[in-house]
Amino acid sequence: MKILMLCHSLPNPRRGDTLRPFNLIKIYSEIYQHEITLVCFKENELNQTFNSDLANLNQYCHKIHTVNLESGNLISKFKSSFKNTISIRNILSGNFSFLNYYYAPKMQHLINKLLESKEFDAIYTDGGMAHNVYNTNLPKIVEPLDAVSKSCKELYSKENKIIKKALYLMQYIKTKRRETKGYKMFDYCIVVTEEDKRILEFDAKLQNVKVIPNGIDLSYFKPMDLKEDFPSLIFVGVMNSIKNVNTVLHFYKNIYPMVLKEYPNIKFYIVGSNPPNEIKQLAVDKSIIVTGFVDDIRPYLAKATVAIIPMKEGTGIKNKVLEAMSMEKPVVTTSIGSMGIKVKTGENIFISDEPNEFAINILKLLNDAHLRDKIAANGKKLVENKYSWEMTAIKINRLYENLVEKHESK
């Protein structure tokens, strides 16, 4: 099968928003021998790893096409989105895109040229690139993965600064429009949790939504024989994500002091690229280590005593939970952090939404090595049984095979 894959950024296994297409490309190429043509943006802020990521993907893709994309803070992204929205090419396009940072006339032109070749059997796109193929008649699947409008609405409601609040409102309008108008034009819209499916079916009135959870590379995320840095906590995430920033700040202000009081020698590792100043400044506290970008997160996870994911906003499956569990680390998270994962608190994870309870559960694990081992072992067993990328790929591939067969029989 020849598949055209559209991704807002070059897929790599380090980013939560691109690790799914990365693993699908790898499996489709190695196991199914599908011919993948990848089209994506090249973001300036990610240049430090772009060449190595590109070389990694080249072994799985038939062709890779990239278009440069200016990047920056929220305001500069809004300016770029507005400029592209009012461009003549966008206004005249049948796929008109409203305030989409990932819309660019050059990208639309490239995709149109590729589609004119009529060499593809099917199309895969993430949510940010969906507008490029709204009116294409080929079998196509969109994977927004979660109900993004819900996250935008949460950010809008919690923001106090006028300019940012206005920008989040614009983002909400944009994503809501895409969910209600755009995703209906696809054969299937795939999300990773039943809650996201419920939101899109109820709010956006979609009838084509399928739930296919994320997976984990079990051969990559596995226990490592490294000495544990006891007592220590770890949070892993791309740190230019406002949700991750809010999560870390919430933990530092409302939970960490209770843990620090009981364990004055504890270390808290914040591991992830592009930390803003408000996160870097936390390292003034000598117990906190802000690493910035690292080539490999696994040694940090392996050495940590407990992985914490205290998410208070967002949708979709948090792969950072699956990664920690796959490396046999005990996890403390929230109901939002565990969304879409079939976990049971006290058995294979600890789930706490209140700061006091969250701190208590961390302390329980720090105080009891036997409990840590039990939670970690059960978590790993759950991931092995239910969350492999191979299982995810099989389910999506079946959808493609059925769609292509129907399309060819017309």
BAMARDO-975980 format. One record per residue (C-alpha): x negated, y, z negated; residue in one letter; residue number from 1; chain. Coordinates in steps of 0.02 Angstrom, whole numbers, plus 32768, in hexadecimal, padded with zeros to 4 digits. Each point is the difference from the previous one (the first is absolute). Layout:
<sites>
+------+------+------+------+-----+------+
|    u |    v |    w | code | pos | unit |
+------+------+------+------+-----+------+
|    X |    Y |    Z |    A | NUM |    A |
...
+------+------+------+------+-----+------+
</sites>
This chain:
<sites>
+------+------+------+------+-----+------+
|    u |    v |    w | code | pos | unit |
+------+------+------+------+-----+------+
| 8000 | 8000 | 8000 |    M |   1 |    A |
| 7FC2 | 80AF | 802A |    K |   2 |    A |
| 802B | 8079 | 7F74 |    I |   3 |    A |
| 7FEB | 80BD | 7FFD |    L |   4 |    A |
| 7FDF | 8034 | 7F4B |    M |   5 |    A |
| 8014 | 80B5 | 7FCA |    L |   6 |    A |
| 7FB4 | 8035 | 7F59 |    C |   7 |    A |
| 7FF2 | 80AE | 7FB6 |    H |   8 |    A |
| 7F4C | 7FDD | 7FCB |    S |   9 |    A |
| 7F7C | 7F7F | 802B |    L |  10 |    A |
| 8032 | 7F62 | 7FA0 |    P |  11 |    A |
| 7F8A | 7FCB | 7F77 |    N |  12 |    A |
| 8015 | 7F91 | 7F66 |    P |  13 |    A |
| 7FD5 | 8089 | 7F82 |    R |  14 |    A |
| 809A | 806E | 8018 |    R |  15 |    A |
| 80AC | 7FCC | 7FC6 |    G |  16 |    A |
| 8052 | 8051 | 8098 |    D |  17 |    A |
| 7F92 | 7FA6 | 8081 |    T |  18 |    A |
| 7FD0 | 7F59 | 7FB3 |    L |  19 |    A |
| 809F | 7FAC | 8040 |    R |  20 |    A |
| 7FE2 | 8024 | 80BA |    P |  21 |    A |
| 7F48 | 7FD5 | 7FE6 |    F |  22 |    A |
| 802A | 7F53 | 7FBF |    N |  23 |    A |
| 8088 | 7FE4 | 8082 |    L |  24 |    A |
| 7F87 | 802C | 808D |    I |  25 |    A |
| 7F7F | 7F88 | 7FB9 |    K |  26 |    A |
| 807B | 7F6F | 7FF1 |    I |  27 |    A |
| 8058 | 8021 | 80A6 |    Y |  28 |    A |
| 7F57 | 7FFB | 8057 |    S |  29 |    A |
| 7FB1 | 7F6D | 7FA4 |    E |  30 |    A |
| 8096 | 7F8D | 7FE9 |    I |  31 |    A |
| 807D | 802E | 8087 |    Y |  32 |    A |
| 7F86 | 803F | 8085 |    Q |  33 |    A |
| 806F | 8097 | 8021 |    H |  34 |    A |
| 7FB0 | 808A | 8067 |    E |  35 |    A |
| 8006 | 809F | 7F97 |    I |  36 |    A |
| 7FEE | 80AF | 8046 |    T |  37 |    A |
| 7FEF | 8078 | 7F6E |    L |  38 |    A |
| 8028 | 80BA | 8009 |    V |  39 |    A |
| 7FDD | 806F | 7F69 |    C |  40 |    A |
| 7FC6 | 80AA | 7FC4 |    F |  41 |    A |
| 7F50 | 8026 | 7FC6 |    K |  42 |    A |
| 800E | 806C | 7F65 |    E |  43 |    A |
| 7F6D | 8073 | 7FDA |    N |  44 |    A |
| 8003 | 7FDF | 7F45 |    E |  45 |    A |
| 7FE7 | 7F46 | 801E |    L |  46 |    A |
| 7F67 | 8010 | 8072 |    N |  47 |    A |
| 7F8A | 7FBA | 7F7C |    Q |  48 |    A |
| 803B | 7F4E | 8023 |    T |  49 |    A |
| 804F | 8012 | 80AD |    F |  50 |    A |
| 7F74 | 7FB3 | 8067 |    N |  51 |    A |
| 7FED | 7F65 | 7F93 |    S |  52 |    A |
| 80BE | 7FE9 | 7FF8 |    D |  53 |    A |
| 8009 | 8012 | 80BD |    L |  54 |    A |
| 7F78 | 7F7E | 8019 |    A |  55 |    A |
| 805C | 7F8B | 7F8A |    N |  56 |    A |
| 80A3 | 8011 | 8061 |    L |  57 |    A |
| 7FB0 | 7FEF | 80AB |    N |  58 |    A |
| 7FE7 | 7F46 | 7FE3 |    Q |  59 |    A |
| 80BC | 7FE9 | 7FF1 |    Y |  60 |    A |
| 8046 | 807D | 807F |    C |  61 |    A |
| 8005 | 7FF8 | 80BD |    H |  62 |    A |
| 7FF4 | 80BE | 8009 |    K |  63 |    A |
| 7FFF | 8090 | 7F83 |    I |  64 |    A |
| 8034 | 80B1 | 802D |    H |  65 |    A |
| 7FEA | 8091 | 7F85 |    T |  66 |    A |
| 8036 | 80B7 | 7FFF |    V |  67 |    A |
| 7FAE | 8080 | 7F8E |    N |  68 |    A |
| 806E | 804A | 7F79 |    L |  69 |    A |
| 7FDA | 8099 | 7F97 |    E |  70 |    A |
| 800F | 7FDF | 7F46 |    S |  71 |    A |
| 7FFF | 8064 | 7F61 |    G |  72 |    A |
| 8071 | 8030 | 7F70 |    N |  73 |    A |
| 80BD | 7FFE | 7FFF |    L |  74 |    A |
| 8010 | 80B3 | 8042 |    I |  75 |    A |
| 7F8A | 7FE5 | 8092 |    S |  76 |    A |
| 805A | 7F5F | 802C |    K |  77 |    A |
| 80A6 | 805E | 8000 |    F |  78 |    A |
| 7FB7 | 8085 | 8074 |    K |  79 |    A |
| 7FC4 | 7F79 | 8077 |    S |  80 |    A |
| 80A9 | 7FAB | 7FF9 |    S |  81 |    A |
| 805C | 80A3 | 8025 |    F |  82 |    A |
| 7F8D | 8029 | 8093 |    K |  83 |    A |
| 801D | 7F55 | 804C |    N |  84 |    A |
| 80BC | 800A | 7FE1 |    T |  85 |    A |
| 8013 | 809F | 8068 |    I |  86 |    A |
| 7F8E | 7FC3 | 808D |    S |  87 |    A |
| 8052 | 7FFB | 80AC |    I |  88 |    A |
| 7FD3 | 7F48 | 8016 |    R |  89 |    A |
| 8059 | 7FD3 | 7F5D |    N |  90 |    A |
| 809B | 806A | 8023 |    I |  91 |    A |
| 8015 | 7FB3 | 80AD |    L |  92 |    A |
| 7FDB | 7F50 | 7FC3 |    S |  93 |    A |
| 808D | 7F83 | 7FEE |    G |  94 |    A |
| 7FA6 | 7FC9 | 7F62 |    N |  95 |    A |
| 8006 | 80AD | 7FAF |    F |  96 |    A |
| 7FA2 | 7FFE | 7F5B |    S |  97 |    A |
| 802C | 8076 | 7F71 |    F |  98 |    A |
| 7F73 | 803D | 7F8E |    L |  99 |    A |
| 7F9E | 7F5E | 8011 |    N | 100 |    A |
| 7F49 | 8011 | 7FD1 |    Y | 101 |    A |
| 7FE1 | 7F66 | 806A |    Y | 102 |    A |
| 804B | 804A | 809D |    Y | 103 |    A |
| 7F85 | 8042 | 8081 |    A | 104 |    A |
| 8020 | 8021 | 80B9 |    P | 105 |    A |
| 7F5E | 7FA5 | 802F |    K | 106 |    A |
| 8039 | 7F65 | 7FA3 |    M | 107 |    A |
| 80AB | 7FFF | 8051 |    Q | 108 |    A |
| 7FAF | 8013 | 80AC |    H | 109 |    A |
| 7F89 | 7F6E | 7FDE |    L | 110 |    A |
| 808C | 7F8C | 7FC7 |    I | 111 |    A |
| 806C | 802E | 8095 |    N | 112 |    A |
| 7F70 | 7FD5 | 8075 |    K | 113 |    A |
| 7FE6 | 7F58 | 7FAC |    L | 114 |    A |
| 80B9 | 7FD6 | 800B |    L | 115 |    A |
| 8003 | 802D | 80B8 |    E | 116 |    A |
| 7F88 | 7F6F | 801F |    S | 117 |    A |
| 808C | 7F86 | 7FCF |    K | 118 |    A |
| 7F7F | 7F88 | 7FB9 |    E | 119 |    A |
| 804B | 7FEA | 7F51 |    F | 120 |    A |
| 807D | 7F80 | 7FBF |    D | 121 |    A |
| 8029 | 805A | 7F5D |    A | 122 |    A |
| 7FDB | 8098 | 7F94 |    I | 123 |    A |
| 7FD2 | 8011 | 7F48 |    Y | 124 |    A |
| 7FFE | 80AB | 7FAE |    T | 125 |    A |
| 7FF3 | 8046 | 7F52 |    D | 126 |    A |
| 807D | 8083 | 7FC9 |    G | 127 |    A |
| 7F93 | 8097 | 8026 |    G | 128 |    A |
| 7FE9 | 7FCE | 80B6 |    M | 129 |    A |
| 80B1 | 7FC3 | 8023 |    A | 130 |    A |
| 8036 | 809D | 805E |    H | 131 |    A |
| 7F88 | 7FD5 | 808E |    N | 132 |    A |
| 8068 | 7F6A | 8037 |    V | 133 |    A |
| 80B4 | 8029 | 7FD1 |    Y | 134 |    A |
| 803E | 7FF0 | 80B3 |    N | 135 |    A |
| 7F95 | 7F6D | 8037 |    T | 136 |    A |
| 8062 | 7F66 | 8036 |    N | 137 |    A |
| 7F7C | 7F81 | 7FCD |    L | 138 |    A |
| 801F | 7F93 | 7F66 |    P | 139 |    A |
| 7FC4 | 806A | 7F70 |    K | 140 |    A |
| 7FEE | 7FFA | 7F44 |    I | 141 |    A |
| 7FE2 | 8092 | 7F8B |    V | 142 |    A |
| 7FB0 | 7FE6 | 7F56 |    E | 143 |    A |
| 8019 | 8098 | 7F90 |    P | 144 |    A |
| 7FE8 | 7F7E | 7F74 |    L | 145 |    A |
| 8060 | 806A | 7F84 |    D | 146 |    A |
| 8087 | 8086 | 7FF8 |    A | 147 |    A |
| 7F8A | 8095 | 800E |    V | 148 |    A |
| 808B | 8081 | 7FEE |    S | 149 |    A |
| 801B | 7FC6 | 7F4D |    K | 150 |    A |
| 7F49 | 8024 | 7FD6 |    S | 151 |    A |
| 800B | 80AC | 8053 |    C | 152 |    A |
| 809D | 8028 | 7F9E |    K | 153 |    A |
| 7FAA | 7FCF | 7F5D |    E | 154 |    A |
| 7F69 | 806F | 8028 |    L | 155 |    A |
| 8074 | 8091 | 802B |    Y | 156 |    A |
| 8064 | 7FF0 | 7F60 |    S | 157 |    A |
| 7F64 | 7FF9 | 7F91 |    K | 158 |    A |
| 7F9B | 808C | 8054 |    E | 159 |    A |
| 8005 | 80AC | 7FAC |    N | 160 |    A |
| 7F95 | 8065 | 8079 |    K | 161 |    A |
| 806F | 8058 | 8080 |    I | 162 |    A |
| 7F96 | 7FE3 | 809C |    I | 163 |    A |
| 7FE0 | 7F49 | 7FDD |    K | 164 |    A |
| 80B6 | 7FE6 | 7FD2 |    K | 165 |    A |
| 8035 | 804A | 80A8 |    A | 166 |    A |
| 7F85 | 7F8F | 805B |    L | 167 |    A |
| 803F | 7F66 | 7FA5 |    Y | 168 |    A |
| 80B1 | 8031 | 802F |    L | 169 |    A |
| 7FCA | 800A | 80B6 |    M | 170 |    A |
| 7FAF | 7F55 | 7FF1 |    Q | 171 |    A |
| 80A1 | 7FBB | 7FB6 |    Y | 172 |    A |
| 8068 | 8047 | 8090 |    I | 173 |    A |
| 7F84 | 7FBA | 807E |    K | 174 |    A |
| 7FFB | 7F51 | 7FB8 |    T | 175 |    A |
| 80BC | 7FFB | 7FE2 |    K | 176 |    A |
| 801D | 802D | 80B6 |    R | 177 |    A |
| 7F87 | 7F79 | 8038 |    R | 178 |    A |
| 8053 | 7F7D | 7F93 |    E | 179 |    A |
| 80B3 | 802A | 8033 |    T | 180 |    A |
| 7FE3 | 8024 | 80B9 |    K | 181 |    A |
| 7F5D | 7FB3 | 8039 |    G | 182 |    A |
| 7FFA | 7F54 | 7FAF |    Y | 183 |    A |
| 80A9 | 7FD1 | 804D |    K | 184 |    A |
| 7FA8 | 7FFB | 80A9 |    M | 185 |    A |
| 7F97 | 7F69 | 7FCE |    F | 186 |    A |
| 802D | 7F48 | 8003 |    D | 187 |    A |
| 7FC4 | 7FEC | 7F4D |    Y | 188 |    A |
| 7FCC | 8075 | 7F74 |    C | 189 |    A |
| 7F91 | 7FA4 | 7F84 |    I | 190 |    A |
| 7FEC | 8032 | 7F49 |    V | 191 |    A |
| 7FA9 | 7FA8 | 7F71 |    V | 192 |    A |
| 8082 | 8002 | 7F74 |    T | 193 |    A |
| 80BB | 7FE1 | 7FEC |    E | 194 |    A |
| 800F | 80AC | 7FB0 |    E | 195 |    A |
| 7FBB | 8055 | 809D |    D | 196 |    A |
| 8079 | 7F98 | 8069 |    K | 197 |    A |
| 8091 | 8037 | 7F93 |    R | 198 |    A |
| 7FCF | 80B8 | 8010 |    I | 199 |    A |
| 7FF0 | 7FF9 | 80BD |    L | 200 |    A |
| 80A2 | 7F9F | 8016 |    E | 201 |    A |
| 8064 | 806D | 7F8A |    F | 202 |    A |
| 7FB5 | 80AE | 801F |    D | 203 |    A |
| 7FC7 | 7FF0 | 80B5 |    A | 204 |    A |
| 808A | 7F85 | 8034 |    K | 205 |    A |
| 7F82 | 7F8D | 8053 |    L | 206 |    A |
| 8036 | 7F50 | 802F |    Q | 207 |    A |
| 7F5A | 7FBE | 8043 |    N | 208 |    A |
| 7F9A | 7FFA | 7F5E |    V | 209 |    A |
| 7F9A | 7F67 | 7FD1 |    K | 210 |    A |
| 7F9D | 7FE4 | 7F60 |    V | 211 |    A |
| 7F53 | 7FB4 | 801B |    I | 212 |    A |
| 7F8C | 801E | 7F6B |    P | 213 |    A |
| 7F49 | 802E | 800C |    N | 214 |    A |
| 7F7D | 7F7B | 7FE9 |    G | 215 |    A |
| 7F51 | 7FF5 | 7FBD |    I | 216 |    A |
| 7F5E | 7FBC | 804A |    D | 217 |    A |
| 7FE5 | 7F73 | 7F84 |    L | 218 |    A |
| 7F54 | 7FD6 | 8046 |    S | 219 |    A |
| 7FC7 | 80B5 | 7FE6 |    Y | 220 |    A |
| 8052 | 802E | 7F5B |    F | 221 |    A |
| 7FC7 | 7F73 | 7F90 |    K | 222 |    A |
| 7FA9 | 7FF8 | 7F56 |    P | 223 |    A |
| 7F48 | 8032 | 7FFF |    M | 224 |    A |
| 7F7B | 7FC0 | 7F8A |    D | 225 |    A |
| 7FD5 | 80AA | 7FB4 |    L | 226 |    A |
| 7FEF | 802F | 7F49 |    K | 227 |    A |
| 809B | 8056 | 7FBF |    E | 228 |    A |
| 7FEA | 80B3 | 7FC5 |    D | 229 |    A |
| 8065 | 7FF0 | 7F5F |    F | 230 |    A |
| 8065 | 8064 | 7FD3 |    P | 231 |    A |
| 802D | 8053 | 80A5 |    S | 232 |    A |
| 8096 | 8033 | 8068 |    L | 233 |    A |
| 800A | 801C | 80BB |    I | 234 |    A |
| 8073 | 805B | 8078 |    F | 235 |    A |
| 7FE1 | 7FE8 | 80BB |    V | 236 |    A |
| 804C | 806E | 8086 |    G | 237 |    A |
| 7FE0 | 807F | 8089 |    V | 238 |    A |
| 7FF1 | 809D | 7F98 |    M | 239 |    A |
| 803B | 8081 | 807E |    N | 240 |    A |
| 80AD | 7FB4 | 7FEC |    S | 241 |    A |
| 806B | 8072 | 7F94 |    I | 242 |    A |
| 8057 | 7F68 | 7FB5 |    K | 243 |    A |
| 7F5A | 7FB6 | 7FC7 |    N | 244 |    A |
| 7FC7 | 80A8 | 7FBC |    V | 245 |    A |
| 80A1 | 8014 | 7F9E |    N | 246 |    A |
| 7FF1 | 7F4E | 7FC0 |    T | 247 |    A |
| 7F4E | 8017 | 7FBE |    V | 248 |    A |
| 8027 | 80A9 | 7FB1 |    L | 249 |    A |
| 809B | 7FB8 | 7FAC |    H | 250 |    A |
| 7F9B | 7F6F | 7FBB |    F | 251 |    A |
| 7F74 | 8071 | 7FC3 |    Y | 252 |    A |
| 8074 | 8079 | 7FA7 |    K | 253 |    A |
| 8087 | 7F8D | 7FBC |    N | 254 |    A |
| 7FB7 | 7F51 | 7FEA |    I | 255 |    A |
| 7F43 | 8000 | 7FFD |    Y | 256 |    A |
| 7FEE | 805F | 7F5A |    P | 257 |    A |
| 805A | 7F73 | 7FA4 |    M | 258 |    A |
| 7F8B | 7F7F | 804A |    V | 259 |    A |
| 7F65 | 806B | 7FE2 |    L | 260 |    A |
| 802F | 8013 | 7F49 |    K | 261 |    A |
| 7FF7 | 7F43 | 7FE7 |    E | 262 |    A |
| 7F6B | 7FE5 | 8074 |    Y | 263 |    A |
| 7F8E | 809A | 7FF9 |    P | 264 |    A |
| 7F7E | 7FA4 | 8069 |    N | 265 |    A |
| 8078 | 7FD7 | 808E |    I | 266 |    A |
| 7FDB | 802F | 80B6 |    K | 267 |    A |
| 8084 | 8033 | 807F |    F | 268 |    A |
| 7FCD | 7FEB | 80B7 |    Y | 269 |    A |
| 805D | 8064 | 8084 |    I | 270 |    A |
| 7FCC | 7FAF | 80A4 |    V | 271 |    A |
| 8031 | 804A | 80A8 |    G | 272 |    A |
| 7FCE | 8078 | 8089 |    S | 273 |    A |
| 801D | 80BB | 800B |    N | 274 |    A |
| 8027 | 802B | 7F4A |    P | 275 |    A |
| 8038 | 80B6 | 7FEF |    P | 276 |    A |
| 7FB1 | 8074 | 7F80 |    N | 277 |    A |
| 8087 | 7FDF | 7F7F |    E | 278 |    A |
| 7FCD | 7F49 | 8000 |    I | 279 |    A |
| 7F45 | 8020 | 8008 |    K | 280 |    A |
| 800F | 8072 | 7F68 |    Q | 281 |    A |
| 803E | 7F6D | 7F98 |    L | 282 |    A |
| 7F4D | 7FBE | 8002 |    A | 283 |    A |
| 7FD4 | 808A | 7F84 |    V | 284 |    A |
| 8044 | 7F7F | 7F87 |    D | 285 |    A |
| 7F6A | 7F8B | 7FF1 |    K | 286 |    A |
| 8072 | 7F67 | 7FF6 |    S | 287 |    A |
| 8042 | 8020 | 80B0 |    I | 288 |    A |
| 7FA5 | 7FD2 | 80A0 |    I | 289 |    A |
| 8040 | 8049 | 80A5 |    V | 290 |    A |
| 7FA6 | 7FA0 | 8089 |    T | 291 |    A |
| 8042 | 8051 | 809E |    G | 292 |    A |
| 7FED | 7F95 | 809B |    F | 293 |    A |
| 7FB4 | 7F53 | 7FE8 |    V | 294 |    A |
| 7FD4 | 7F80 | 8085 |    D | 295 |    A |
| 804E | 7F72 | 7F9E |    D | 296 |    A |
| 8080 | 800D | 7F73 |    I | 297 |    A |
| 7FF0 | 7F4A | 7FCE |    R | 298 |    A |
| 7F69 | 800E | 7F8B |    P | 299 |    A |
| 805A | 808B | 7FA2 |    Y | 300 |    A |
| 809C | 7F95 | 7FEE |    L | 301 |    A |
| 7F99 | 7F69 | 7FCF |    A | 302 |    A |
| 7FA8 | 805D | 7F72 |    K | 303 |    A |
| 809D | 8054 | 7FBB |    A | 304 |    A |
| 805C | 7FB8 | 7F6C |    T | 305 |    A |
| 80AF | 803B | 8031 |    V | 306 |    A |
| 8046 | 804A | 80A0 |    A | 307 |    A |
| 807F | 808B | 7FE6 |    I | 308 |    A |
| 8080 | 803D | 8080 |    I | 309 |    A |
| 806F | 807C | 7FA1 |    P | 310 |    A |
| 8062 | 803C | 809A |    M | 311 |    A |
| 8093 | 8073 | 7FDB |    K | 312 |    A |
| 8031 | 8026 | 80B4 |    E | 313 |    A |
| 8000 | 7FAF | 80AA |    G | 314 |    A |
| 804B | 7F6C | 805A |    T | 315 |    A |
| 7FC2 | 7F5F | 804E |    G | 316 |    A |
| 7F89 | 7F7B | 7FC2 |    I | 317 |    A |
| 7F63 | 803E | 7FA9 |    K | 318 |    A |
| 7F74 | 7F98 | 8049 |    N | 319 |    A |
| 7F8D | 8037 | 7F74 |    K | 320 |    A |
| 8069 | 7F8F | 7F90 |    V | 321 |    A |
| 7FEB | 7F6A | 8074 |    L | 322 |    A |
| 7F46 | 8021 | 8014 |    E | 323 |    A |
| 7FE0 | 8003 | 7F44 |    A | 324 |    A |
| 8069 | 7F64 | 7FE4 |    M | 325 |    A |
| 7FA7 | 7FA5 | 808E |    S | 326 |    A |
| 7F5A | 8027 | 7FAA |    M | 327 |    A |
| 8049 | 7FB4 | 7F60 |    E | 328 |    A |
| 800C | 80A2 | 7F9F |    K | 329 |    A |
| 808C | 8024 | 7F84 |    P | 330 |    A |
| 806E | 808F | 803C |    V | 331 |    A |
| 8068 | 8080 | 7FA3 |    V | 332 |    A |
| 8076 | 8061 | 806F |    T | 333 |    A |
| 80AD | 804F | 8008 |    T | 334 |    A |
| 80A3 | 7FC7 | 804F |    S | 335 |    A |
| 7FD3 | 806C | 8096 |    I | 336 |    A |
| 7F51 | 7FB7 | 8009 |    G | 337 |    A |
| 8045 | 7F4E | 7FFE |    S | 338 |    A |
| 808D | 8023 | 807C |    M | 339 |    A |
| 8015 | 7F76 | 8080 |    G | 340 |    A |
| 7F8C | 7F85 | 7FA8 |    I | 341 |    A |
| 8052 | 7F6B | 7FAB |    K | 342 |    A |
| 7FAB | 8019 | 7F58 |    V | 343 |    A |
| 803B | 7FE1 | 7F4F |    K | 344 |    A |
| 7FC1 | 8070 | 7F74 |    T | 345 |    A |
| 7FA3 | 7FA4 | 7F78 |    G | 346 |    A |
| 7FE3 | 7F6A | 8073 |    E | 347 |    A |
| 7F95 | 803D | 8092 |    N | 348 |    A |
| 7FFD | 80BD | 7FE4 |    I | 349 |    A |
| 8035 | 8085 | 7F83 |    F | 350 |    A |
| 8083 | 807F | 8039 |    I | 351 |    A |
| 801B | 809F | 7F9B |    S | 352 |    A |
| 8056 | 80A2 | 8032 |    D | 353 |    A |
| 7FE9 | 805D | 7F5B |    E | 354 |    A |
| 7F51 | 8045 | 7FD6 |    P | 355 |    A |
| 7FFE | 7FB7 | 7F4F |    N | 356 |    A |
| 802F | 7F53 | 803D |    E | 357 |    A |
| 7F84 | 800B | 808F |    F | 358 |    A |
| 7F73 | 8027 | 7F85 |    A | 359 |    A |
| 8039 | 7F75 | 7F8B |    I | 360 |    A |
| 7FF9 | 7F81 | 808C |    N | 361 |    A |
| 7F51 | 8037 | 8031 |    I | 362 |    A |
| 7FCA | 7FED | 7F4B |    L | 363 |    A |
| 8050 | 7F53 | 7FF5 |    K | 364 |    A |
| 7F94 | 7FC8 | 8090 |    L | 365 |    A |
| 7F62 | 8052 | 7FBE |    L | 366 |    A |
| 801C | 7FB0 | 7F56 |    N | 367 |    A |
| 8021 | 7F4F | 803E |    D | 368 |    A |
| 7F8B | 7FA7 | 807A |    A | 369 |    A |
| 8073 | 7F68 | 8008 |    H | 370 |    A |
| 8093 | 806D | 8034 |    L | 371 |    A |
| 7F95 | 8056 | 8084 |    R | 372 |    A |
| 7FCF | 7F58 | 8049 |    D | 373 |    A |
| 80B4 | 7FC1 | 8001 |    K | 374 |    A |
| 8048 | 809B | 8056 |    I | 375 |    A |
| 7F71 | 8004 | 807E |    A | 376 |    A |
| 800D | 7F47 | 802C |    A | 377 |    A |
| 80BD | 8007 | 8015 |    N | 378 |    A |
| 7FF2 | 809D | 806A |    G | 379 |    A |
| 7F82 | 7FAE | 8074 |    K | 380 |    A |
| 806E | 7F66 | 8012 |    K | 381 |    A |
| 8095 | 806D | 8030 |    L | 382 |    A |
| 7F9E | 805B | 8087 |    V | 383 |    A |
| 7FBB | 7F5D | 8047 |    E | 384 |    A |
| 80AE | 7FB4 | 800C |    N | 385 |    A |
| 8061 | 8094 | 8047 |    K | 386 |    A |
| 7F93 | 808C | 8046 |    Y | 387 |    A |
| 7F88 | 7FCE | 808A |    S | 388 |    A |
| 7FEC | 8065 | 80A0 |    W | 389 |    A |
| 8017 | 7F60 | 8064 |    E | 390 |    A |
| 80B2 | 7FEF | 7FBC |    M | 391 |    A |
| 8024 | 80B6 | 802B |    T | 392 |    A |
| 7FBD | 7FEA | 80B1 |    A | 393 |    A |
| 8064 | 7F61 | 801F |    I | 394 |    A |
| 80A4 | 8058 | 7FD5 |    K | 395 |    A |
| 7FDD | 8097 | 806F |    I | 396 |    A |
| 7FC0 | 7F94 | 808F |    N | 397 |    A |
| 80A4 | 7F9E | 8001 |    R | 398 |    A |
| 805E | 80A3 | 8017 |    L | 399 |    A |
| 7F91 | 8030 | 8092 |    Y | 400 |    A |
| 8011 | 7F55 | 8054 |    E | 401 |    A |
| 80BF | 8009 | 7FF6 |    N | 402 |    A |
| 8005 | 80B3 | 8040 |    L | 403 |    A |
| 7F8B | 7FDD | 8093 |    V | 404 |    A |
| 8061 | 7F63 | 802F |    E | 405 |    A |
| 80A4 | 8062 | 8002 |    K | 406 |    A |
| 7FB1 | 808E | 8062 |    H | 407 |    A |
| 7FBA | 7F8B | 8084 |    E | 408 |    A |
| 80A6 | 7FA6 | 8016 |    S | 409 |    A |
| 805E | 80A1 | 802C |    K | 410 |    A |
+------+------+------+------+-----+------+
</sites>
